[in-house]
Amino acid sequence: MIAGRYLFKELLLTTVAVTAVMLLILLSATLVKVLTGAAGGEYPAELLLALFALKLIGPLAVILPLALFLAVLLALGRLSADYELYALFACGGGYGLLLRSGMGLALLVALLLWLIELWFAPWADEQRFQLLDQARAETGVDGVVAGRFQSLGSEQTLYVTEALEPAQGEALAKVMLFSRQPEGGVEILTAERVEQQRDRVDNSMALNFSQGEIYRGSEASLAWQRVTFSEYWLRLPHRPVVSSTRRDNAIPTLQLLQQADIVSVMELYWRLSGGVMALVLVLLAIPLGRSEPRQGRFGRFFYGLLLYFVYYNALLTARSLIEKEGGGAELFWLIHLLFAALALIGLWQLQRLPRVVE
């Protein structure tokens, strides 16, 4: 039916537009967070692009239901304000046609959400953890920030006064390296410049210090040895990759299905909840999005936002309480049932209203 295709196209285009705007906001926030971590020395700059892409996937599943809900509200508000909705009703179309178009789009979004939350998001989180674990294991000066102490191993600490400009090469200037020797002594190295190089044979890291001095001695003795050098090489010890503690959202879905503890069960329910929420939100948006012509296209937009935040926070609160109490995971779905019942009541009342405004 032409009217059905028109409604579906209108809802789809509005959803794409709203999602694009929200995605732009998400991109900005994620970029700031990733750049802040790199500037703080948490990981080398080479990982920026990969971490940026991986951190986008999880939050995408959060904004999609909201974008769909707001898009349906905006589309129905425009159709009502421009009398298109009433013209459609006058030609024989009803709320059933509107419901089929909206739920068809909601089903597509729900399938996309389940694909993201059940597979893509856990995979992205696991890849991000692996990259960070690998970066922590690779000792070197990539993540060193001027003015901060950087550990190069259990017995070595590096301090950098300043970082040279890119035009001067990837090097650090005015450095000090403190090393504790196995026999109990200490070694303090100062240099005007240090560069990092990787051995092509065994892939190990080495530091090349230029124009500096080495002081060797012990904390209990006043007899210290001073050595000057023009060039000094230091091979860095290899660190094994240590797996960091994974969060629940990084656990693969197949692994969650094999676990019976309440935290794993609630994590699985939460991943399934996104698609269900998208379906319920569209059911809520259809009666809420209808407005009188003089009411404007944004007449009930604020109420829609308020309803969404109540819905989302109710899910968060229910999950937290169930995990704290250690049981009653099935009660989590009562939140969806309550809001679905509210949507059905709204649709029932909508059917009783006149379709054409005199």
Secondary structure, DSSP 4 states (H G I P E B T S, - for coil): -HHHHHHHHHHHHHHHHHHHHHHHHHHHHHHHHHHHHHHTTSS-GGGHHHHHHHHHHHHHHHHHHHHHHHHHHHHHHHHHHTTHHHHHHHTT--HHHHHHHHHHHHHHHHHHHHHIIIIIHHHHHHHHHHHHHHHHHS-SSTT--TTSEEEEETTEEEEEEEE--GGG-SEEEEEEEEEE-TTS-EEEEEEEEEEEEE-TTT--EEEEEEEEEEEEE-TT-S--EEEEEEEEEEEPPPPPP-PPPPPGGGS-HHHHHT--SHHHHHHHHHHHHHHHHHHHHHHHHHHHH---GGG-TTTTHHHHHHHHHHHHHHHHHHHHHHHHHT--GGGHHHHHHHHHHHHHHHHHHHHTS-SS--
